[in-house]
Amino acid sequence: MKKQWEQTQGIYIHIPFCMQKCLYCDFASFAGKNGLMHQYALALANEIRRRAAEMPVSERATLYFGGGTPSLLPIDDLKIIINALKETKLWREPAEVTMEMNPGTVDFANFASIGKWALIGSASAFKV
Ligand code: SF4
């Protein structure tokens, strides 16, 4: 068992999809690949389950979705990823969740539905 300071305190999930590729951007991000989002979420969930035992993660580890434009990801695909993290106990509620967003891609009705889904036991995750 790793000591608290030896454990990962935050989990970063990269969502590499964007509406367009900005000229100045060096991030791993791709435009015109949105058709791969579901496959990406499934592959990521598989990788999380396969590698979970190798990752010493604190019980209070936070979760950060970066990109790319994570807010482009459909809610059902986001749930696939979060479910894998919860199943493997890499992320536990009510630890904080943060997501980078392009306001133009946020459907607030959908966002509220994430909140209801993710808010079990947490008062602040995904609150807008
Ligand atoms: S990650 Fe940000 S800066 Fe890079 S291409 Fe996507 S929107 Fe543009």
Boltz pocket constraint, residues with backbone or C-beta under 6 A from the ligand:
constraints:
  - pocket:
      binder: B
      contacts: [[A, 17], [A, 18], [A, 19], [A, 20], [A, 21], [A, 22], [A, 25], [A, 26], [A, 27], [A, 29], [A, 67], [A, 68], [A, 69]]
      max_distance: 6.0
